[in-house]
Structure formats: C-alpha cells, structure tokens
Amino acid sequence: MQKTLKKLKDFNELVMFEHSIFSLPFIFIAMIVAADGWFGFPLLFLGVFAALSARNFAMGVNRYADRDIDAKNPRTAGRPNVDGRLDSGSVLIFIFVNALVFVIVAYMVNPLAFKLSLPILLVLASYSYFKRFSSLAHIVLGVSLGLAPIAGVVAVLASVPPWSVLLGLGVIFWVAGFDLLYSLQDIEFDKQNKLHSIPSQYGAQATLFISALFHMLSVIFWLMFVWVAGLGFFAFIAAFGSGFVLAYEQKLIRRDFSKIDRAFFTVNGYLGVAFLALIILDKISS
C-alpha cells in the first residue's frame, strides 16, 4: 500500500496535477455559456475526466520526450522520470492509459467529440517536440490549452459557435504570454543546448514585450467573446478584470525575475477561477 501511494505521489509530481487549474475553469465557462446555465452532472464528470486525461497525456509525453534535456537542466533534474523514481516504461504506460481514457470519454460525450479526440491528442503531443526546431512552441502550448473551451462547447452543443473560438483565442494568447515569462528562466540553458525559444533567440526585453502584447490580445478576444455570446455585466467585469490581473503579472516579472513561479502558478490560477466565478454570477443574475 505504501509503495502504491509513493508511486501515485511520483506520478502526481510528474504531471503537477494541481496545475489543471489552468484549463478546467475555461472548459466550464464554455459549457455554462453553451448550456445557458447548468449543463448537468453527467457532462460535469465527463468534462473533468476528459480535461484531466488530456492534460496527463500531454504532460506525460512532454516528460518522456524531454527526459534527456531535463537531465541536463538543474531546474528539472529532480523530476521523477529523470532521477529514476519512474522508469520510461511506466511513463509510456501512463501516456497510453490517459490517451485511451480521453478517447473513451469523448466517445461517451457525442460523435463530434469522438471524431476530434485523436486530432486533439496529436496537437497536445506536438508541443513537446516544437522547441527542437521552432520558437513557436509557446504558441503551440497556447493552442493546446485553447482547445479546452472549444472541447467544452462541443460536449454541450456538438458544434463550434463563433464565440467559443474567441474564448479559445483568448486562452491561446493568455497561455502563450505566461509561458514566455516562464521560459525566461531557461534562456542560457536553451542557448547552450540549441533549443528554440523566443527568450533564447530574441532576449529578455523582446520576450517581455511579446508577452505583454499576447496578454493584451487575450483580453481583447475575451471581450469579443463576451459581446458575441451576448453575456452581461459580470462577464464584462471578468474580461476587463483579467486585464488588470495580467498587468499585475507583467509588473511582477519586470520587477523581479525570481517571482516567475509566483506569477505563473498563483496569479494565473486565480485568474481562471475568478473568470469562472463571474461567468456563473452572470448567468445567475440574468
């Protein structure tokens, strides 16, 4: 029993399970707007399983693909797949099981979700390899999480309305923007190991500018989402408020690069939860 618990703890550390907070709120936002309120417990459970299995798959592929790179980087050398706590075979099984769960859940949701399940997994897996040849990896990560709200609306409506694309675009630039900030930690390492990233190719100042631009775009797309979806006052507060949160994040990083973890995990986590809470309040009050 103790051995099993330790193994589960290692897998939790491998995928950083708690960071699912980034994608889950926007899946639920899409589902609430699509259903014009509560979408039911069956879709709630299926949505959670789909989101968690997709993220576990993506993180598993990333850790497996990057195990040689992570072993050289002092920041990542202590990960369980690098220091020997989890062998490559265990990680591959973990990847396969989560991919299978995602496809099965998609099948249970509706035919369109099932058709999209394999292409979505392909996009999620591609991120791990982009840094080897293109600095667009930051955008690919954004696309990976930007698919979450579109998947949420597909689950409810079996279609992709324009407002869901705008919501997804906001998520894409939000995630790409904070991934740029996070990657500032590895500028020198990426240069030494010939890995492609915007910080290693263009420097810290250019990265800060592009990140701020991306975050401005995310707020614009979220405002457009609220307008096109016909949402109310609290939804506009959510979109406008996200701009202030992202401005604080940008200011935090510019003041002190050692605050990158705080900006990446804490600030962005609060943003998603607050956005979801305000959308729920908007629907309750309408």
N, C-alpha and C positions, 0 to 999 in steps of 0.2 A: 504493500500500500504506500509506504513512504517513498519507495523507488518510483512508483507511478506518479505520485504528487510532484516529485522532483522533476520528472520528465515533462509533466504539464507546465511546471514553472519555467523550464528551459524553453519550451515552445512559446509560452507567453512572452518571454523576453525576446525570442527570435522575431516575433511579428509585432511586438509592442501593442498588444491587444487594446490597451486603453486609448490608443490614438485613433480608434474607429470613430471617435467623437467628431472627426473632421467630415466624414461622409454621411453619417446617419442623419443629422438634422436636415440636410438638403434633400435626402430621399423622402423624408416625412413631409417636408414642406411641399414637394411636388405632389405627393399623394393626397395631402389635405386639400390643396388647391384643385386638383383634378376631381376629387370626390365632392368638392364644395362643402367640406366638413369631415366628419369621421368616416373612415374608409373600412372599418370593421376589423375584428381581431384576427381572422384568417390571413388577411393581407398584411397585418402588422407583423405576425410571426414569420410569414414567408419573406417579407421585406427585410427583416432583421437577419434571417438565415442567409438570404441572398447577399446582403451587404457584407456580412462577416466572412462568408466563404470566399467571396470575390477578393476581399482585402487580404485574407490569409493566403490565398493563391498568389496574389501579386507580390506580397512580402516574401513568401517562400521562394518564388522564382528569383526575386532580387537578391536574397541572401545566398541562394545556391549559385547564381551566375557571378556574383561579386566576391565569392569566398577567397579567391586568390588576391584580389585587390584589397579586401578588408583586412587580410592578414598583414599587409604592409603598413596600414594606416593605424597609428597609435589610438586614434579616436574610436576605431571599430574593431581592434584586435581582440577585445574581450567578449565579442558576440559568441553565443553558444555553438554556432556552426563553425566558428573559426578556432576556438580554444579546445575543441574536442568533445564538448559535452553532448553535441548532436552530430552524428556522422552523416555523410552525404546521402546514404540510403534512406535514413529516417526523414530527411528533409524532402527527398523526392516522393516518398510515400505521402507525406503531409501535403505536398503540392497536388498530387493526383487525387487524394481524397477530397480536398476542398474544391477542386475543379469539378469533380463528379457531383458533389453536393450542390454546387451552383447550377449546374445543368439540370439536375433533377428538380430543384426548386423552381427554376424557370419553366420547366415543363408543366409543373403543377399550377403555375400562375395563369398563363394563356399561350396560344400558339405563337404570337409575335414575340413574346419574351423568350420562348424556346428557340426560335429562329435566330434571335440576336445573341444568344448566350455564348456561342463559340466565337463569333467576331469580337465580342466584348473581352473574352479571356485572352484573345490574341493581342488586343490593344494593351491590356494590363501587363502581359508578359513582355511586350516590346520595349517598355521603358527601361528595363534593366540593361539592355544592350545598346541603347542610343548613345550613351556617354562615350562609347568606344569610337564613334565616328562623327557625332554631331552634337553641337551645343544646344540643339533643340530639345534635348532631354527634359528640360524644365517644362516646356510646353506639353510634351507627351505625358508627363506626370499630371499636369493640369487636366488634360483630356481624360486621363484615367479616372480622376475623381469627378470631372464634369459629366461623365456618363451616368453618375449616380442619380441625379434628379430626373434625367430622361428615362432611366430604368424604372424609377418610381412611378412616373406618369404612365408609362407603358403598362405597368402592372394594374393600374386602375382603369385606364381608357382603351388599352390595346391600340394606341395611336400616339403620334408625337405632335402635339399642338405647338404653334409658334412660341407661346410664352415659355414653354418648357425648354426650348432651345436657348432663349435669352437667359433663363435661370442657369442653365448649364454653362453658357459662355461666361457668366459672372463667376461661377465656380472655377472654371479653367484659369482665368486670369488671377483670381484670388490665390489659388494653389501655386501657380507658376511664380507669382510675385513673392510669396513667402518661401518657396523653395530656392529662389535666387538668394534671398537673405541667408537661408540655412547653409547654402553651398559656399558662402564666404569663408566658412571655417576651413575649407579644404583647398584654398587657392594654390598654395605652394605644393601640396601633395598632388593635385591634379596636373600641375605643370611638370613635375618631376616624373610622373607616370604616364604622360601623354594622354590624359583623359580630357575629353571635351566638356567644357562648361563655360558659361558666359563669364563668370569671375576670372577663370584662368586665362581666357582669351582676351578679355577687354578690361580687366582690372576692377577694383572695388568701387570706384566712383561711378563708372559706367553701369555697373551692376545695380547700385543703389538707385540710379536714375531710371533704369528699365523696370526695376521692381516697383518703384513709385508709379510709373506710367501704367503698368499692368494693374495695380490696385485701383488707380483712377478708372480704368476701363471696366473693372469688375463692378464698381459702384454704378457706373453708367448703365451697364447691362442689367443690373438688379433693379434699377429704377425703371428701365424699359419693361422688364418682366412684370413689375407691379402694375404698371399702366396698361400693358397689353392684356394681362389677366383680369383686369377690372377690379383690383383689390382696393382696400380702403385706407383710412388714415394710419392705422397701426402698421400696416405693411409698408407704407411710405416711410414711416419712422424707422422701420427695420433697415430699409435700403440706405436712407440718409445716415442713420446711426452707424452703419457698417463703415462708412467713410471716415468717421471720427475715430473708430477703433483702429482702422488700418493706418490712419495718420499717426496715431499714438505708437503703433508698432514700428512704423518707419522712423519716428523720432527716437524711440528706444534703441534701435540698432545703430543709428548715426551717432548717438551719444557714447555708446559703449558696445563693441562687438562681443564682449563677454556675456551680453544679455540675449544673445541669439536664441538660446534654448528657451528662455522665458517668453520671448516674443513668439517663437514657433509653436510651442505647445500650449502655454497658458492663454495668451491673448487670442489666438485663433480658435481655441476650444470654446472660449466664452462667446466669440462672435457667432459661431454656428448655433449654439444653444439659445442665445438671445434672439437671433433671427427667427428661429423656430417658435419660440415663446410668443413673439409679437405677431407672427402669422396666425397662430392659434387664437390669440386675443382678437385679431382682426376678424376671424371667422365667427367667433362667439358674439362679437358686438354687432355684426352685420345682420 
